[in-house]
Amino acid sequence: MKTLKDISWKKNFAIIWSGQAVSLFTSAVIQMAIIWYLTDRTRSASVLTLATLVGFLPQAVLGPFIGVLIDRYDRKRIMIYSDLSIAFMTLVLAISGFGRELPIWLIMTVLCFRSIATAFHSPSLQAVTPMIVPKESLVSCAGYSQGVESFSLLLSPAVAALLYSLFDISLILLTDIAGAIFAMGTIMISRIPKAERDLDEKMPHVLSDAKEGLKVLHSEKGMTALVVLNAIYAIIYFPIGSLYPLLCMSYFGGTFRESSIVEIVFSAGTLLGALILGKWGSKINQITVIILSIVVMGAGLIMTGSLRPDQLNIFVILAGVMGITIPFYHGVLMAIFQIKIDEAYLGRVLSLSASLGMVAMPVGLMLAGTFADVMGVEKWFLISGILTLFVAVAFYGMPTIRNCCKDTVSDAE
């Protein structure tokens, strides 16, 4: 039987994430629309690469220092101001495009500021979750959160394509402003307690506070190794999604239609995995599930790289299976951070982990691009799968990681 306390935190969590669902969806639509706009305007790979860089580089560089501010100040206000900043910068971009083409330099500037705002918002959101959700329910809630993101990725390409074919880019940008305002409203009406802090200084000492966050991370059994292995896995994992269209069309001989089907099936698999995690996440062994998700991903990549060019249908099925693994890795990993790290330091630790992942992205893309061009994209999938299995062995082979969650709270029900 649900108690009043159960209903209270679940209602609070639902209010916050209803706003995030709308905001994530509109942001995903805008991201697709901007990519298509830049492609139509410039037909330049370098422009698209620059847009990608300005979209994630600020998060990678500023993340560890922003984490200090997230731990020091009111996280609820940080999220509100972040949403407000995103809405304002997008409004500037929309107004500048009415009746004329959007300046490329302004698009890049807005993407950069949106990235900075996201660097404040995302770790703040994840850091407040353990303040409102009981520890035994964090894994399940991570599943539902992943489900929201997967649903956005599943629908946003189709909606973006429809809007882009009907409306001017400036009008499409207004949808993201509405999404940010709605998310800001749900955060304002939600109940988010203030984190306990042991930071006595009136002004933040960014470097010393960041080092303190590293000490806390190192003091928790297995967490430093977990962060490092996560960054290594990111080098292998991040390029895979961007290579799906190339593999589909250049190796399997598919068209944009088949490539879109692969993306949809992968996102549908991710959504299914998120729903399963949300339902039964409180009953699982977190590290075992993470290792199994890596093994399944590695096996899927090896099988994909071993397919013949006439086996596109099998690749579509494998894409769905690999999609299922995503929440069982990323969602469970996030829950482990939320359970193990003290809330006073959680912003710094999450920002550091995210920054390492962001740095891993271009490294992985360069490696994947180089090897795929030389030996064939299908061979890179095969090699990625083998490397992924080595990562799984490393996870299992480190007792500090394998046993890091044995003292965490689990749902016995």
Secondary structure, DSSP 8 states (H G I E B T S, - for coil): ---HHHHHHHHHHHHHHHHHHHHHHHHHHHHHHHHHHHHHHH--HHHHHHHHHHHHHHHHHHHHHHHHHHHHS-HHHHHHHHHHHHHHHHHHHHHHHTTS---HHHHHHHHHHHHHHHHHHHHHHHHHHHHHS-GGGHHHHHHHHHHHHHHHHHHHHHHHHHHHHHS-HHHHHHHHHHHHHHHHHHHHHS-----------SS--HHHHHHHHHHHHHHSTTHHHHHHHHHHHHHHHHHHHHHHHHIIIIIS---HHHHHHHHHHHHHHHHHHHHHHHHHGGGS-HHHHHHHHHHHHHHHHHHHHT--TT-HHHHHHHHHHHHHHHIIIIIHHHHHHHHHS-TTTHHHHHHHHHHHHHHHHHHHHHHHHHHHHHH-HHHHHHHHHHHHHHHHHHHHH-HHHHTTTTTS-----
